[in-house]
Amino acid sequence: MAQKFTLKVTSKEQVTDKVYFVTFALVLPPSIDFRAGQNMMLMIAPGVNRTMSIASPPSENLSLLMVHDVSPMGPGSKWTLGLKVGDTATIVAPTGGVLSFADSPRKKVMIATGTGIAPFRGMIIDYFDRGGGANVELYWGQRFEKDIYWKDELDKLQSRHPAFTWHQILSKPSDAWTGLRGHVTEHVFSQEKDLQQSEFYLCGNKGMIEEVREQLLAHNVPKEQIKSELFY
């Protein structure tokens, strides 16, 4: 059940030219219960709230990790840019939960663009920590090499859990890039062969979500097996 929490900033890290990791310690109450894939609503100013995914897993219930792309430079972006270690913040959480994994043996296919990856990190860690046995495939679309973060962490998760595979796809890479190129959508539909027996979790920009959903429905994937959250 959602409630109000007071948090304190314990770390703030700029990981790309536009993305920041902010870690908050729970102050009051001192811990939180939530499902992987849920959100928190930041109380930025009177009448100004922003919903952000919780990127940390539920097992880390004394702190919360937020991943924020500040490129829009709206009130939320400016709020994050102004945060300093030791600052306090107020949230209402947990909220949402649309993306939380269904309890089924079906393969879970996760498709993210940009910081839409944030809820998926906590979901993947939590799923395998709890002994989840289904295959999990992650497709993450970015533009440039400079936009990449979490590569080492995702590589380690992949090596640790044979059921997990991930793919980094860049739409505007340099000539030196040897990985996957193009749009995330084309790679999903060229590699996933058992669409109707899989579940799909989409988080990112509106164009990607609409395109993937439309193609999945055209391939007769039941709409109940498609979950999405618009991130920007």
N, C-alpha and C positions, 0 to 999 in steps of 0.2 A: 504494500500500500504506500502510495506517495506521501512524503512528509517533507517538512522544511529542515535543511541541514546547514550548519555553519562549517565552512572549510577554511584551511590555511594553505597558502601556496608554499610547497616545499622545494619545488624545482621548476625551472622554466628553461627549455632548450630549443634553440632554433636549429631545425634539422635540414631545411632547404631555404631558399631565398624567400619563401612565402609560408612555410609550415612550421608551427611551433608545437612542441609537446609541453603540456603543463600538468604537473602532478599536484594534487590537493590531498592533504591529510584531513580526515574527518575529525572535527572538534566537538560538535554537539548536534546530535548524538555522536558517540565516538566510533560507531561502526554502521554499516549499511548492508541490507540484504537486497539482492536484485538478481534477475536472470540475465545471462549473457545475451547481448543484443539490445538491452534496454538503454534508455536515455536519461539525461538530467536536464532540467530547465534552469539556466543561469539567470539570476535576478540582477541584471546589469545596472539598471537605474529605475526609478519609479516609472512604471508603465512600459519598461523596455526589458523584454525577456528573450533569451535565445536558447533553443533546444540543441543540445550537443550529445553525440553518442558517447557512451562509456566504453573506452578502449581497453580497460583492464578487466581481467576475469573476476567473477564473484568470489573466488577464493581470497582475493586481495581486498578484504572488506573493510580495512582501516584506511584505505586511500582510493583515489579515483584518478585515472589518466584521461586527459582530454587532448585530442589532436585537432588543431585549428588552422585552416587555411585563411590567412588574413588578407589575401589579395582583394576581396571586395571592398575593404576599407570602410565598411559601415560601422555602426555603433558597437557591434560585437567584436569586430576586428580591432578597433581602437581600444576597447576594453582589455582585450588580451595583450596587445602591445604595451599597454600601460602597467600591466601586472608586474609586481616585484615579489621575490621570495619574502615570506613573512606577511604578505597581504592576506586579508580575509575576504571570503566570498560567501554568498548565500545561494543555495540551490533548492529546488523541489525535485525529489527523486524517490524511487525510479518511475519513469514515465515510458510510454510506448511499449515496445516489445514485439512489434510486428515481425521483426527479423529473427526472433529466437527460433532455434532449430526445433522442428517437429520431432516427436518421439516415434521414429519409424526406422526400418532397416534400409530405406531407400538411400541411394547416393545423394550427397548434398553438393550442389554446384553453386559456388559463390562467385558473383561477378561484380567488380567494383571499378569505379573510376575515381581518380584523385583521392581526396581524404574520405571517400566512401568506404575505404578500407578499415576505418577506425573500429566500427562495431565488430567486424569480422575477426580482428585480432583476438579480442576477448572470447568470442564464440569458439574459435579453433582451439585455443588453449584450454578452455573449460571443457569442451567436448571430449578431448583425449584425456584430460585429467580425470574425468568421470568414467573412463573406460569405454567410450563410444566406439562401436565396431564398424560403422558404415564408412565407405570411401568418401573423402572430402576433396573436392577439386576447386582451387581458387584461380580465377583469372583477374588480373589487376592491370588496368589500363592507365598509363600516364603519357605525357607528351615528350619530355626530354630526359636525357640521362640525369640532369641536375635535379630532377623531381623525385628521384628514387630514394627511399629510406626503408628501413626494416628488412632489407635483403638478407643480411646475415641471420637475423632472427627467424625469418621464414625458411631459409635454407636449413637451419638447425632443427626446426619443427619437422621439416620434410625428412631429414635424415633420422630423426628420432621416432617418427610415426610412419610406417610403411603405407598406411591408408591415406596419407595426406600428400597431395601434389599441388604445386603452384606454378603459375606462369606470369612473368612480367612482360607486358606488351607496351611498346612505345609507338605513338603515332607520328612523331616528328624527331626521330633519332638522328644522330650524326652518322656519317659514313662508317665510322669505327664501330658502331653498335653491331654485335653479332647475335643478339637475341631476336625475339619475335617482333615483327613490325606490323603497323597498320592499326586497325580498330579492334577493340576487344571482342566485339560482336562476331566478326568473321572467324576468329579463332575458336570461339565457343562452338559455333555450328559446324566447323570443319572437324573438330576433335571429339565432340560429344555424340555418341552413336546410339545411346539408349535414352532418348529424351523423355519418353512417356513414363519410364520407370525411375526418374530422378526428380529431386526437388530443387528449385531454383531460388536463390536469394540474391536480390539485386539492390545495390546501394551506390548512388552516384548521381550523375547529371540526368536531367529529364530526357534528353534525346536518347541516351543509351537505354534507359529503363523502358521507354516506349517502344523502341526498336526490338529489344530482346523479348519483351512481353508479346508483341504482335507476332513475332516469328514463332515463339513457343506455342501460342494458341493455334497458329496455322499448322503446326506439327502435332496438333491434338494433345498437347500437354494439358491435363486438367488444371483449371485456374486455381484450384485449392493447393496445387503444388508449386505455385509461383508467389513469392513474397517479395515486396519491394518497399524501399524507403528513399524518398527523394532527398538528396543531400545538398544540392545546389542547382 
